[in-house]
Amino acid sequence: MKEEARIAELVIITGMSGAGKTIAVQSLEDLGFFCVDNLPPALIPKFAELIEQSSGKIGKVALVIDLRGREFFTSLSESLRFLKDNHTINYEILFLESKDSILVQRYKESRRRHPLAPEGLPLDGIELERKLLEELKGLATQVIDTSDIKPNKLKELIVSRFNNRQASGITINLTSFGFKYGVPIDADLIFDVRFLPNPHYIEHLRPRTGMDEEVYDYVMKWSETQIFLTKLLDMLNFLIPQYNKEGKSQVVIGIGCTGGKHRSVAIAEFLGKRLETRESETVRVSHRDSDRD
């Protein structure tokens, strides 16, 4: 095995058909990644060799891989093992997920046939594909559920997670959300702030969000808010270095309230400001449901 530091960055994009892989690779391309669509897994080692021979000219690469059978998964596993043992490339797997009902709806809207059920119903192909990808999903370093994410929001999310990352540090992604719209499945940590006083019941605050100063101040003024934040920061100050020590490139922290518009947004904004003071970490804040009615 080579002793050099891993210098190149390789992102393997995979997941359910219709879950947003095209948007993901376009987003990475906008960030300067060299992108290849539908590369056979067996060619990954050869591609890695070309990257290393480029003498740093190709430093960020994204590969879209669609697995259509067990033999593809076996080939991918062998290729990734070969990369780890023989190349100076740091890779991760981005897996895009979505609910069956959403995928069926997307196929109907696009009038496309599912690649695994060209003559059958979309749901038949979706169920088969989900079964084939189950093991690969377990190997993924990032899983993003796009069920409730619009294309422009998905692009923002991809950009925020992969833009200007430092290999030696850890990226902290703070995401506010509403429990009524579902829990983000890609979160490593989830914190529920529904116990805090709710600005929704203040008529003039209801249409605003936690990014507005008046709403932010309302959420922050309570003693229980301050006690909670003190304890939460103490926990994160312990946990984040442990994640970094274990080699994780990023941690996704979900902050949830009922609708994802007021309390969770304000708390995520506060945490973003406090955590971004660390020089060894990159902090990004996003609000999944703040623009919902």
Backbone as CSV, one residue per row, in Angstrom:
resi,resn,N_x,N_y,N_z,CA_x,CA_y,CA_z,C_x,C_y,C_z
1,MET,0.844,-1.202,0.000,0.000,0.000,0.000,0.874,1.245,0.000
2,LYS,0.464,2.238,-0.775,1.265,3.448,-0.864,1.180,4.252,0.419
3,GLU,2.266,4.945,0.741,2.324,5.674,1.997,1.979,7.138,1.854
4,GLU,1.828,7.636,0.597,1.573,9.053,0.422,0.220,9.440,0.983
5,ALA,0.100,10.752,1.320,-1.187,11.252,1.787,-2.172,11.204,0.633
6,ARG,-3.442,10.947,0.945,-4.440,10.889,-0.097,-4.712,12.301,-0.596
7,ILE,-4.517,12.520,-1.875,-4.531,13.890,-2.394,-5.703,14.184,-3.319
8,ALA,-6.307,13.179,-3.913,-7.414,13.427,-4.830,-8.736,13.125,-4.148
9,GLU,-9.792,13.733,-4.668,-11.111,13.554,-4.080,-12.024,12.933,-5.116
10,LEU,-12.602,11.788,-4.773,-13.479,11.070,-5.682,-14.832,10.874,-5.013
11,VAL,-15.880,11.338,-5.670,-17.242,11.164,-5.173,-17.972,10.214,-6.111
12,ILE,-18.460,9.112,-5.573,-19.245,8.162,-6.356,-20.714,8.436,-6.062
13,ILE,-21.451,8.832,-7.087,-22.870,9.158,-6.953,-23.691,7.967,-7.411
14,THR,-24.554,7.479,-6.553,-25.405,6.353,-6.897,-26.732,6.494,-6.152
15,GLY,-27.565,5.483,-6.266,-28.858,5.555,-5.594,-29.999,5.204,-6.516
16,MET,-31.210,5.522,-6.070,-32.411,5.171,-6.802,-32.572,5.991,-8.074
17,SER,-33.004,5.332,-9.135,-33.293,6.038,-10.380,-34.454,7.005,-10.142
18,GLY,-34.258,8.261,-10.536,-35.282,9.266,-10.321,-35.128,10.035,-9.026
19,ALA,-34.069,9.727,-8.251,-33.872,10.387,-6.963,-33.045,11.656,-7.064
20,GLY,-32.495,11.958,-8.246,-31.774,13.225,-8.400,-30.295,13.113,-8.717
21,LYS,-29.848,11.974,-9.242,-28.420,11.813,-9.533,-27.940,12.812,-10.584
22,THR,-28.804,13.109,-11.560,-28.420,14.069,-12.600,-28.182,15.454,-12.011
23,ILE,-29.054,15.880,-11.116,-28.887,17.179,-10.461,-27.623,17.185,-9.621
24,ALA,-27.357,16.064,-8.930,-26.171,15.972,-8.075,-24.893,16.117,-8.885
25,VAL,-24.806,15.411,-10.001,-23.571,15.471,-10.801,-23.435,16.836,-11.473
26,GLN,-24.536,17.451,-11.874,-24.466,18.796,-12.445,-23.991,19.807,-11.403
27,SER,-24.432,19.625,-10.160,-24.013,20.521,-9.081,-22.520,20.402,-8.815
28,LEU,-22.012,19.173,-8.811,-20.579,18.963,-8.592,-19.766,19.473,-9.778
29,GLU,-20.327,19.342,-10.961,-19.642,19.871,-12.138,-19.485,21.383,-12.028
30,ASP,-20.511,22.057,-11.495,-20.433,23.500,-11.285,-19.371,23.875,-10.259
31,LEU,-19.031,22.921,-9.378,-18.008,23.163,-8.358,-16.602,22.823,-8.860
32,GLY,-16.498,22.464,-10.123,-15.185,22.174,-10.685,-14.796,20.715,-10.690
33,PHE,-15.742,19.828,-10.357,-15.460,18.399,-10.411,-15.434,17.934,-11.867
34,PHE,-14.511,17.032,-12.171,-14.511,16.358,-13.465,-15.506,15.213,-13.349
35,CYS,-16.558,15.221,-14.155,-17.675,14.296,-13.968,-17.799,13.304,-15.119
36,VAL,-18.091,12.052,-14.760,-18.312,10.990,-15.741,-19.597,10.272,-15.376
37,ASP,-20.495,10.130,-16.344,-21.786,9.486,-16.102,-21.747,8.026,-16.535
38,ASN,-22.377,7.160,-15.712,-22.524,5.736,-16.036,-21.202,5.032,-16.329
39,LEU,-20.235,5.224,-15.473,-18.960,4.521,-15.616,-19.092,3.107,-15.048
40,PRO,-18.750,2.067,-15.808,-18.773,0.703,-15.255,-17.837,0.598,-14.052
41,PRO,-18.279,-0.002,-12.949,-17.440,-0.093,-11.747,-16.074,-0.707,-11.990
42,ALA,-15.982,-1.648,-12.931,-14.705,-2.316,-13.186,-13.643,-1.363,-13.728
43,LEU,-14.077,-0.208,-14.257,-13.124,0.744,-14.829,-12.628,1.769,-13.806
44,ILE,-13.130,1.729,-12.580,-12.724,2.705,-11.573,-11.219,2.669,-11.313
45,PRO,-10.578,1.495,-11.133,-9.121,1.487,-10.911,-8.349,2.121,-12.063
46,LYS,-8.771,1.843,-13.299,-8.093,2.439,-14.447,-8.271,3.947,-14.453
47,PHE,-9.461,4.401,-14.085,-9.723,5.833,-14.015,-8.883,6.478,-12.923
48,ALA,-8.731,5.779,-11.800,-7.899,6.292,-10.708,-6.455,6.450,-11.151
49,GLU,-5.987,5.506,-11.954,-4.625,5.584,-12.483,-4.448,6.834,-13.350
50,LEU,-5.459,7.139,-14.160,-5.404,8.330,-15.009,-5.392,9.601,-14.172
51,ILE,-6.141,9.596,-13.068,-6.172,10.752,-12.177,-4.789,11.019,-11.599
52,GLU,-4.155,9.954,-11.119,-2.831,10.115,-10.518,-1.794,10.548,-11.549
53,GLN,-1.925,10.069,-12.768,-0.984,10.434,-13.820,-1.168,11.870,-14.300
54,SER,-2.274,12.496,-13.917,-2.525,13.881,-14.321,-1.693,14.875,-13.518
55,SER,-0.964,14.395,-12.516,-0.083,15.241,-11.686,-0.843,16.395,-11.030
56,GLY,-2.013,16.092,-10.528,-2.780,17.100,-9.803,-3.719,17.926,-10.650
57,LYS,-3.660,17.771,-11.967,-4.536,18.554,-12.842,-5.995,18.133,-12.696
58,ILE,-6.207,16.863,-12.341,-7.555,16.376,-12.057,-7.593,16.003,-10.577
59,GLY,-8.083,16.910,-9.750,-8.056,16.683,-8.308,-9.403,16.338,-7.706
60,LYS,-10.475,16.692,-8.411,-11.819,16.430,-7.905,-12.633,15.750,-8.997
61,VAL,-13.104,14.543,-8.689,-13.795,13.741,-9.692,-15.104,13.209,-9.114
62,ALA,-16.154,13.227,-9.939,-17.438,12.638,-9.553,-17.837,11.608,-10.602
63,LEU,-18.183,10.419,-10.155,-18.596,9.345,-11.046,-20.022,8.930,-10.705
64,VAL,-20.881,8.885,-11.711,-22.248,8.392,-11.521,-22.262,6.921,-11.895
65,ILE,-22.695,6.083,-10.948,-22.718,4.645,-11.186,-24.108,4.117,-10.866
66,ASP,-24.750,3.504,-11.851,-26.046,2.861,-11.668,-25.822,1.357,-11.606
67,LEU,-26.230,0.753,-10.504,-26.046,-0.682,-10.347,-27.282,-1.417,-10.847
68,ARG,-27.077,-2.348,-11.762,-28.194,-3.068,-12.363,-28.192,-4.553,-12.021
69,GLY,-27.337,-4.968,-11.120,-27.321,-6.377,-10.760,-26.277,-6.656,-9.712
70,ARG,-26.288,-7.865,-9.169,-25.365,-8.248,-8.114,-23.924,-8.192,-8.603
71,GLU,-23.692,-8.536,-9.877,-22.329,-8.537,-10.398,-21.741,-7.135,-10.402
72,PHE,-22.589,-6.115,-10.567,-22.109,-4.740,-10.527,-21.665,-4.374,-9.117
73,PHE,-22.429,-4.809,-8.120,-22.054,-4.507,-6.742,-20.737,-5.175,-6.377
74,THR,-20.577,-6.439,-6.781,-19.323,-7.150,-6.513,-18.153,-6.433,-7.174
75,SER,-18.350,-6.001,-8.424,-17.300,-5.283,-9.153,-16.960,-3.968,-8.462
76,LEU,-17.985,-3.248,-7.979,-17.745,-1.983,-7.285,-16.966,-2.212,-5.991
77,SER,-17.353,-3.217,-5.220,-16.664,-3.516,-3.958,-15.191,-3.811,-4.195
78,GLU,-14.905,-4.612,-5.220,-13.520,-4.955,-5.541,-12.734,-3.721,-5.992
79,SER,-13.385,-2.853,-6.769,-12.704,-1.651,-7.254,-12.385,-0.697,-6.112
80,LEU,-13.316,-0.530,-5.184,-13.088,0.369,-4.053,-11.992,-0.172,-3.132
81,ARG,-11.968,-1.479,-2.957,-10.916,-2.091,-2.143,-9.547,-1.878,-2.795
82,PHE,-9.509,-1.988,-4.129,-8.270,-1.762,-4.868,-7.818,-0.314,-4.726
83,LEU,-8.770,0.637,-4.766,-8.423,2.053,-4.590,-7.779,2.289,-3.233
84,LYS,-8.385,1.723,-2.216,-7.898,1.934,-0.859,-6.483,1.412,-0.676
85,ASP,-6.180,0.298,-1.315,-4.887,-0.356,-1.115,-3.790,0.136,-2.044
86,ASN,-4.158,0.727,-3.177,-3.146,0.998,-4.204,-3.091,2.433,-4.713
87,HIS,-3.994,3.295,-4.276,-4.015,4.637,-4.844,-4.126,5.715,-3.761
88,THR,-3.674,6.913,-4.115,-3.722,8.056,-3.194,-4.996,8.859,-3.434
89,ILE,-6.119,8.202,-3.410,-7.386,8.853,-3.698,-8.339,8.677,-2.520
90,ASN,-8.888,9.789,-2.080,-9.860,9.777,-1.001,-11.257,9.739,-1.615
91,TYR,-11.999,8.671,-1.409,-13.306,8.553,-2.045,-14.426,8.486,-1.001
92,GLU,-15.610,8.868,-1.449,-16.802,8.676,-0.645,-17.975,8.371,-1.557
93,ILE,-19.018,7.782,-0.980,-20.190,7.371,-1.751,-21.391,8.225,-1.343
94,LEU,-21.949,8.925,-2.315,-23.162,9.717,-2.104,-24.340,8.925,-2.653
95,PHE,-25.261,8.558,-1.764,-26.426,7.749,-2.148,-27.674,8.613,-2.071
96,LEU,-28.395,8.695,-3.203,-29.623,9.479,-3.270,-30.831,8.558,-3.156
97,GLU,-31.722,8.919,-2.267,-32.871,8.095,-1.891,-34.163,8.881,-2.094
98,SER,-35.280,8.208,-2.200,-36.580,8.869,-2.248,-37.663,7.832,-1.965
99,LYS,-38.812,8.298,-1.534,-39.930,7.409,-1.241,-40.477,6.808,-2.533
100,ASP,-41.023,5.591,-2.419,-41.589,4.927,-3.597,-42.652,5.782,-4.272
101,SER,-43.544,6.371,-3.485,-44.644,7.155,-4.051,-44.123,8.357,-4.841
102,ILE,-43.052,8.974,-4.334,-42.471,10.131,-5.021,-41.805,9.695,-6.320
103,LEU,-41.092,8.561,-6.285,-40.426,8.064,-7.486,-41.442,7.704,-8.571
104,VAL,-42.539,7.067,-8.163,-43.593,6.731,-9.124,-44.155,8.007,-9.752
105,GLN,-44.393,9.011,-8.915,-44.917,10.279,-9.421,-43.960,10.922,-10.420
106,ARG,-42.668,10.882,-10.113,-41.671,11.473,-11.012,-41.612,10.732,-12.341
107,TYR,-41.750,9.408,-12.298,-41.744,8.648,-13.545,-42.976,8.962,-14.386
108,LYS,-44.115,9.139,-13.728,-45.327,9.475,-14.473,-45.223,10.858,-15.102
109,GLU,-44.654,11.808,-14.358,-44.527,13.168,-14.873,-43.560,13.233,-16.052
110,SER,-42.492,12.437,-15.997,-41.491,12.464,-17.074,-41.841,11.521,-18.222
111,ARG,-42.839,10.620,-17.970,-43.261,9.627,-18.970,-42.106,8.698,-19.365
112,ARG,-41.207,8.490,-18.433,-40.100,7.577,-18.667,-40.449,6.189,-18.151
113,ARG,-39.793,5.185,-18.700,-39.910,3.814,-18.205,-38.769,3.549,-17.219
114,HIS,-39.066,2.773,-16.198,-38.002,2.425,-15.259,-37.048,1.458,-15.942
115,PRO,-35.721,1.678,-15.823,-34.753,0.823,-16.534,-34.818,-0.644,-16.143
116,LEU,-35.315,-0.957,-14.958,-35.410,-2.355,-14.542,-36.783,-2.947,-14.827
117,ALA,-37.699,-2.160,-15.344,-39.028,-2.657,-15.702,-39.508,-1.957,-16.969
118,PRO,-38.763,-2.107,-18.065,-39.101,-1.400,-19.294,-40.473,-1.743,-19.849
119,GLU,-40.963,-2.961,-19.540,-42.274,-3.368,-20.046,-43.321,-3.461,-18.941
120,GLY,-42.915,-3.150,-17.715,-43.840,-3.284,-16.596,-44.138,-1.963,-15.929
121,LEU,-44.705,-2.017,-14.715,-45.050,-0.818,-13.963,-43.801,-0.225,-13.312
122,PRO,-43.747,1.113,-13.178,-42.584,1.747,-12.523,-42.318,1.185,-11.132
123,LEU,-43.388,0.904,-10.386,-43.210,0.423,-9.021,-42.492,-0.921,-8.984
124,ASP,-42.718,-1.767,-9.986,-42.022,-3.060,-10.040,-40.515,-2.847,-10.151
125,GLY,-40.106,-1.907,-11.008,-38.686,-1.607,-11.165,-38.098,-0.966,-9.930
126,ILE,-38.870,-0.093,-9.295,-38.412,0.596,-8.087,-38.154,-0.403,-6.960
127,GLU,-39.069,-1.336,-6.774,-38.918,-2.326,-5.702,-37.705,-3.226,-5.946
128,LEU,-37.493,-3.616,-7.206,-36.336,-4.446,-7.530,-35.039,-3.669,-7.337
129,GLU,-35.023,-2.419,-7.797,-33.818,-1.598,-7.664,-33.486,-1.356,-6.195
130,ARG,-34.491,-1.092,-5.381,-34.244,-0.853,-3.953,-33.612,-2.078,-3.294
131,LYS,-34.060,-3.256,-3.699,-33.502,-4.491,-3.146,-32.048,-4.668,-3.585
132,LEU,-31.758,-4.362,-4.851,-30.392,-4.503,-5.364,-29.431,-3.516,-4.717
133,LEU,-29.943,-2.335,-4.355,-29.083,-1.273,-3.831,-28.981,-1.266,-2.301
134,GLU,-29.680,-2.176,-1.658,-29.745,-2.160,-0.191,-28.358,-2.229,0.456
135,GLU,-27.530,-3.130,-0.026,-26.198,-3.298,0.569,-25.309,-2.092,0.279
136,LEU,-25.411,-1.550,-0.934,-24.612,-0.381,-1.285,-25.001,0.818,-0.435
137,LYS,-26.284,0.975,-0.164,-26.743,2.072,0.685,-26.087,1.998,2.060
138,GLY,-25.888,0.785,2.555,-25.238,0.613,3.850,-23.781,1.025,3.850
139,LEU,-23.143,1.034,2.671,-21.744,1.438,2.567,-21.576,2.933,2.325
140,ALA,-22.673,3.624,2.031,-22.603,5.038,1.666,-22.106,5.891,2.825
141,THR,-21.293,6.898,2.491,-20.838,7.853,3.502,-21.831,8.993,3.672
142,GLN,-22.675,9.196,2.648,-23.738,10.197,2.731,-24.991,9.631,2.082
143,VAL,-26.135,9.812,2.744,-27.430,9.434,2.180,-28.321,10.661,2.224
144,ILE,-28.863,11.042,1.072,-29.758,12.196,1.005,-31.115,11.740,0.490
145,ASP,-32.146,11.977,1.269,-33.514,11.676,0.859,-34.076,12.900,0.150
146,THR,-34.361,12.761,-1.135,-34.818,13.893,-1.943,-36.340,13.965,-2.063
147,SER,-37.047,13.163,-1.281,-38.505,13.090,-1.405,-39.167,14.458,-1.313
148,ASP,-38.722,15.270,-0.358,-39.349,16.563,-0.111,-38.443,17.726,-0.482
149,ILE,-37.476,17.472,-1.349,-36.521,18.511,-1.738,-36.717,18.866,-3.207
150,LYS,-36.973,20.123,-3.474,-37.107,20.587,-4.846,-35.728,20.627,-5.510
151,PRO,-35.677,20.554,-6.848,-34.389,20.513,-7.552,-33.428,21.631,-7.166
152,ASN,-33.934,22.865,-7.044,-33.033,23.972,-6.688,-32.502,23.835,-5.267
153,LYS,-33.328,23.289,-4.378,-32.887,23.068,-3.008,-31.861,21.944,-2.930
154,LEU,-32.053,20.907,-3.748,-31.087,19.805,-3.774,-29.740,20.314,-4.263
155,LYS,-29.757,21.158,-5.275,-28.508,21.710,-5.782,-27.809,22.524,-4.700
156,GLU,-28.572,23.347,-3.969,-27.987,24.135,-2.877,-27.379,23.224,-1.817
157,LEU,-28.077,22.126,-1.518,-27.600,21.192,-0.498,-26.302,20.521,-0.934
158,ILE,-26.244,20.081,-2.189,-25.035,19.448,-2.710,-23.870,20.432,-2.688
159,VAL,-24.125,21.646,-3.144,-23.070,22.671,-3.177,-22.559,22.958,-1.771
160,SER,-23.491,23.068,-0.806,-23.082,23.392,0.568,-22.236,22.289,1.183
161,ARG,-22.467,21.057,0.783,-21.738,19.939,1.383,-20.378,19.684,0.749
162,PHE,-20.215,20.092,-0.507,-18.979,19.755,-1.205,-18.140,20.971,-1.593
163,ASN,-18.608,22.160,-1.317,-17.889,23.360,-1.732,-16.760,23.697,-0.764
164,ASN,-15.547,23.824,-1.305,-14.374,24.280,-0.540,-14.123,23.456,0.710
165,ARG,-14.232,22.144,0.598,-13.976,21.302,1.766,-12.486,21.061,1.949
166,GLN,-12.087,20.978,3.182,-10.681,20.692,3.509,-10.567,19.251,3.971
167,ALA,-9.662,18.513,3.345,-9.546,17.092,3.659,-9.133,16.853,5.101
168,SER,-8.447,17.805,5.721,-7.933,17.596,7.069,-8.937,17.949,8.144
169,GLY,-10.069,18.585,7.773,-11.046,18.994,8.758,-12.337,18.221,8.609
170,ILE,-13.344,18.677,9.305,-14.655,18.039,9.253,-15.694,19.104,8.935
171,THR,-16.679,18.750,8.129,-17.743,19.678,7.777,-18.961,19.386,8.633
172,ILE,-19.495,20.423,9.258,-20.686,20.299,10.091,-21.864,20.892,9.319
173,ASN,-22.827,20.054,8.966,-24.019,20.496,8.253,-25.188,20.563,9.222
174,LEU,-25.644,21.781,9.500,-26.787,22.001,10.368,-28.031,22.189,9.500
175,THR,-29.031,21.344,9.700,-30.236,21.404,8.883,-31.465,21.526,9.774
176,SER,-32.222,22.618,9.629,-33.484,22.740,10.346,-34.566,22.046,9.524
177,PHE,-35.579,21.511,10.186,-36.653,20.803,9.487,-37.916,20.790,10.340
178,GLY,-39.023,20.432,9.712,-40.289,20.294,10.417,-40.659,18.832,10.556
179,PHE,-40.966,18.385,11.773,-41.331,16.987,11.995,-42.573,16.605,11.193
180,LYS,-43.457,17.557,10.934,-44.680,17.254,10.181,-44.366,16.848,8.746
181,TYR,-43.163,17.166,8.267,-42.759,16.803,6.903,-41.782,15.624,6.880
182,GLY,-41.515,15.051,8.037,-40.635,13.898,8.101,-39.231,14.244,8.562
183,VAL,-38.573,13.268,9.170,-37.214,13.437,9.690,-36.209,13.207,8.560
184,PRO,-35.197,14.059,8.408,-34.169,13.833,7.378,-33.386,12.559,7.678
185,ILE,-33.405,11.615,6.737,-32.793,10.312,6.999,-31.277,10.355,6.935
186,ASP,-30.718,11.453,6.417,-29.264,11.527,6.307,-28.612,12.154,7.534
187,ALA,-29.421,12.501,8.551,-28.874,13.152,9.747,-28.172,12.151,10.654
188,ASP,-26.999,12.539,11.163,-26.287,11.717,12.147,-26.838,11.956,13.550
189,LEU,-27.274,13.190,13.796,-27.818,13.567,15.100,-29.114,14.350,14.893
190,ILE,-30.131,14.068,15.700,-31.412,14.778,15.621,-31.729,15.368,16.985
191,PHE,-32.084,16.664,17.010,-32.479,17.316,18.250,-33.859,17.957,18.061
192,ASP,-34.746,17.657,18.996,-36.136,18.103,18.935,-36.308,19.350,19.805
193,VAL,-36.700,20.484,19.197,-36.867,21.727,19.964,-38.336,22.134,20.063
194,ARG,-39.242,21.164,19.918,-40.667,21.474,20.005,-41.118,21.841,21.409
195,PHE,-40.258,21.646,22.397,-40.608,22.016,23.769,-40.488,23.522,24.009
196,LEU,-39.844,24.248,23.101,-39.655,25.684,23.262,-40.934,26.445,22.897
197,PRO,-41.169,27.621,23.507,-42.335,28.438,23.151,-42.383,28.694,21.645
198,ASN,-43.577,28.576,21.070,-43.734,28.584,19.620,-44.178,29.948,19.084
199,PRO,-43.357,30.605,18.252,-43.738,31.895,17.655,-44.937,31.783,16.714
200,HIS,-45.290,30.572,16.323,-46.429,30.371,15.423,-47.716,30.949,16.012
201,TYR,-47.796,30.966,17.341,-49.013,31.437,17.994,-49.024,32.935,18.232
202,ILE,-47.951,33.617,17.800,-47.907,35.074,17.843,-48.254,35.564,16.436
203,GLU,-49.388,36.212,16.283,-49.943,36.485,14.960,-48.976,37.191,14.019
204,HIS,-48.292,38.233,14.503,-47.419,38.991,13.604,-46.093,38.270,13.319
205,LEU,-45.778,37.213,14.107,-44.561,36.440,13.867,-44.811,35.227,12.966
206,ARG,-46.054,34.806,12.886,-46.380,33.565,12.176,-45.858,33.518,10.740
207,PRO,-46.035,34.560,9.930,-45.579,34.461,8.537,-44.062,34.583,8.361
208,ARG,-43.340,34.917,9.411,-41.893,35.097,9.314,-41.167,33.792,9.646
209,THR,-39.848,33.827,9.592,-39.055,32.636,9.900,-38.041,32.959,10.992
210,GLY,-37.351,31.931,11.445,-36.335,32.103,12.486,-35.134,32.903,12.047
211,MET,-35.036,33.216,10.751,-33.953,34.067,10.275,-34.287,35.547,10.457
212,ASP,-35.569,35.862,10.725,-35.955,37.241,11.007,-35.583,37.584,12.448
213,GLU,-35.058,38.763,12.642,-34.524,39.140,13.949,-35.568,39.037,15.059
214,GLU,-36.805,39.477,14.766,-37.827,39.473,15.812,-38.178,38.048,16.242
215,VAL,-38.279,37.130,15.284,-38.559,35.730,15.609,-37.379,35.112,16.342
216,TYR,-36.178,35.381,15.850,-34.956,34.854,16.478,-34.880,35.295,17.939
217,ASP,-35.114,36.576,18.187,-35.050,37.101,19.555,-36.123,36.477,20.440
218,TYR,-37.306,36.229,19.863,-38.390,35.606,20.642,-37.982,34.204,21.097
219,VAL,-37.391,33.430,20.184,-36.980,32.061,20.528,-35.864,32.074,21.563
220,MET,-34.966,33.038,21.451,-33.784,33.066,22.306,-34.027,33.649,23.702
221,LYS,-35.121,34.348,23.902,-35.291,35.086,25.155,-35.666,34.209,26.347
222,TRP,-36.046,32.964,26.114,-36.534,32.118,27.196,-35.388,31.429,27.918
223,SER,-35.556,31.270,29.225,-34.498,30.631,30.025,-34.279,29.185,29.593
224,GLU,-35.358,28.476,29.231,-35.198,27.086,28.803,-34.404,26.986,27.501
225,THR,-34.517,28.010,26.657,-33.724,28.028,25.429,-32.246,28.129,25.760
226,GLN,-31.899,29.017,26.664,-30.499,29.217,27.022,-29.908,27.999,27.721
227,ILE,-30.691,27.366,28.593,-30.209,26.155,29.262,-29.981,25.040,28.249
228,PHE,-30.950,24.887,27.329,-30.828,23.860,26.292,-29.596,24.083,25.432
229,LEU,-29.365,25.317,25.001,-28.228,25.607,24.128,-26.899,25.383,24.838
230,THR,-26.841,25.706,26.108,-25.616,25.465,26.879,-25.291,23.983,26.921
231,LYS,-26.310,23.159,27.208,-26.110,21.711,27.286,-25.813,21.123,25.900
232,LEU,-26.511,21.628,24.867,-26.303,21.105,23.519,-24.899,21.420,23.010
233,LEU,-24.441,22.643,23.230,-23.087,23.013,22.797,-22.036,22.189,23.520
234,ASP,-22.281,21.923,24.793,-21.352,21.092,25.554,-21.277,19.693,24.951
235,MET,-22.418,19.138,24.562,-22.453,17.821,23.939,-21.742,17.826,22.584
236,LEU,-22.021,18.845,21.754,-21.416,18.917,20.426,-19.910,19.143,20.514
237,ASN,-19.487,19.920,21.503,-18.049,20.144,21.689,-17.315,18.851,22.021
238,PHE,-18.030,17.898,22.600,-17.442,16.584,22.871,-17.556,15.664,21.665
239,LEU,-18.746,15.631,21.028,-19.007,14.657,19.971,-18.247,14.940,18.678
240,ILE,-18.207,16.196,18.248,-17.634,16.514,16.940,-16.165,16.100,16.826
241,PRO,-15.321,16.379,17.830,-13.932,15.893,17.736,-13.839,14.366,17.684
242,GLN,-14.807,13.671,18.292,-14.798,12.211,18.248,-15.108,11.708,16.838
243,TYR,-16.081,12.365,16.183,-16.373,12.023,14.787,-15.143,12.271,13.911
244,ASN,-14.508,13.393,14.148,-13.316,13.748,13.361,-12.205,12.722,13.594
245,LYS,-12.054,12.313,14.819,-11.026,11.334,15.185,-11.253,10.008,14.474
246,GLU,-12.527,9.656,14.278,-12.870,8.395,13.617,-12.775,8.483,12.104
247,GLY,-12.437,9.671,11.581,-12.223,9.812,10.153,-13.422,10.263,9.347
248,LYS,-14.520,10.649,10.005,-15.680,11.138,9.264,-15.355,12.493,8.651
249,SER,-15.739,12.667,7.390,-15.479,13.943,6.718,-16.531,14.973,7.042
250,GLN,-17.711,14.513,7.524,-18.757,15.461,7.856,-19.752,14.857,8.834
251,VAL,-20.477,15.742,9.508,-21.541,15.354,10.426,-22.778,16.171,10.063
252,VAL,-23.909,15.487,9.928,-25.166,16.164,9.619,-26.007,16.212,10.893
253,ILE,-26.335,17.429,11.326,-27.095,17.633,12.562,-28.452,18.217,12.215
254,GLY,-29.518,17.492,12.539,-30.873,17.958,12.274,-31.477,18.615,13.502
255,ILE,-32.057,19.798,13.325,-32.756,20.513,14.392,-34.219,20.620,13.971
256,GLY,-35.114,19.984,14.718,-36.498,19.916,14.284,-37.491,20.583,15.223
257,CYS,-38.471,21.255,14.620,-39.643,21.726,15.362,-40.868,21.258,14.588
258,THR,-42.031,21.768,14.883,-43.248,21.249,14.257,-43.266,21.482,12.749
259,GLY,-43.102,22.747,12.334,-43.193,23.082,10.923,-41.878,23.422,10.257
260,GLY,-40.794,23.506,11.031,-39.486,23.815,10.456,-39.332,25.244,9.989
261,LYS,-40.066,26.168,10.620,-40.072,27.552,10.145,-39.538,28.546,11.165
262,HIS,-39.782,28.285,12.458,-39.442,29.279,13.471,-38.339,28.795,14.422
263,ARG,-38.721,27.915,15.368,-37.792,27.527,16.432,-36.559,26.793,15.899
264,SER,-36.753,25.797,15.050,-35.613,25.028,14.543,-34.679,25.901,13.713
265,VAL,-35.247,26.832,12.953,-34.438,27.731,12.126,-33.571,28.623,13.013
266,ALA,-34.193,29.201,14.042,-33.459,30.090,14.944,-32.335,29.343,15.666
267,ILE,-32.627,28.128,16.149,-31.618,27.340,16.865,-30.477,26.959,15.928
268,ALA,-30.804,26.554,14.692,-29.765,26.197,13.727,-28.880,27.397,13.401
269,GLU,-29.496,28.571,13.257,-28.728,29.784,12.992,-27.783,30.094,14.151
270,PHE,-28.270,29.958,15.367,-27.435,30.214,16.545,-26.249,29.252,16.587
271,LEU,-26.527,27.960,16.397,-25.459,26.966,16.443,-24.438,27.206,15.338
272,GLY,-24.927,27.607,14.152,-24.011,27.887,13.054,-23.022,28.984,13.407
273,LYS,-23.511,30.036,14.055,-22.639,31.150,14.436,-21.629,30.735,15.506
274,ARG,-22.070,29.898,16.439,-21.174,29.488,17.523,-20.138,28.467,17.061
275,LEU,-20.537,27.553,16.187,-19.625,26.491,15.768,-18.656,26.925,14.676
276,GLU,-19.011,27.947,13.911,-18.148,28.357,12.803,-16.874,29.059,13.268
277,THR,-16.761,29.304,14.563,-15.544,29.938,15.087,-14.371,28.958,15.151
278,ARG,-14.642,27.667,14.951,-13.577,26.663,14.999,-12.810,26.683,13.676
279,GLU,-11.525,26.862,13.731,-10.719,26.942,12.511,-10.601,25.588,11.814
280,SER,-10.701,24.499,12.559,-10.498,23.170,11.974,-11.770,22.592,11.372
281,GLU,-12.879,23.339,11.401,-14.150,22.810,10.933,-14.841,23.789,9.998
282,THR,-15.571,23.234,9.045,-16.400,24.031,8.150,-17.851,23.829,8.553
283,VAL,-18.577,24.912,8.748,-19.964,24.843,9.207,-20.883,25.394,8.131
284,ARG,-21.909,24.624,7.798,-22.900,25.069,6.821,-24.291,24.892,7.401
285,VAL,-25.142,25.899,7.184,-26.499,25.899,7.724,-27.488,25.928,6.574
286,SER,-28.483,25.038,6.612,-29.542,25.034,5.614,-30.876,24.840,6.317
287,HIS,-31.943,25.290,5.669,-33.285,25.210,6.255,-34.209,24.515,5.270
288,ARG,-34.497,23.249,5.534,-35.242,22.417,4.576,-36.672,22.883,4.349
289,ASP,-37.348,23.303,5.428,-38.787,23.553,5.337,-39.195,24.995,5.631
290,SER,-38.236,25.897,5.707,-38.561,27.274,6.128,-39.466,28.011,5.159
291,ASP,-39.470,27.589,3.880,-40.293,28.296,2.890,-41.641,27.646,2.658
292,ARG,-41.964,26.622,3.463,-43.293,25.992,3.371,-44.326,26.840,4.090
293,ASP,-45.559,26.776,3.645,-46.633,27.498,4.326,-47.029,26.792,5.606
